[in-house]
Amino acid sequence: MEITLKDQELKALLEEVLLKIMKERRELFKEILEEVIEDIALSRAIEEGKKGDFVSRDKIMEILSE
């Protein structure tokens, strides 16, 4: 027996499953979402850092020792 789904049916089914997960496993979903947001922020910070001027290691050590 083969089951076939149209694109709209598959989309509706996936939406239903995601909503059910969000409701029943709210804390898990929250943790996953937080991780995704942190990863995005980190990648943006890295990209932004690549655009700026570099600071020598000596300068960093000088600031840290103050």
Contacts in CASP RR format, 6 or more apart in sequence:
PFRMAT RR
TARGET T0000
AUTHOR 0000-0000-0000
METHOD contacts of the structure
MODEL  1
MEITLKDQELKALLEEVLLKIMKERRELFKEILEEVIEDIALSRAIEEGK
KGDFVSRDKIMEILSE
5 13 0 8 1.000
21 28 0 8 1.000
21 29 0 8 1.000
22 29 0 8 1.000
END
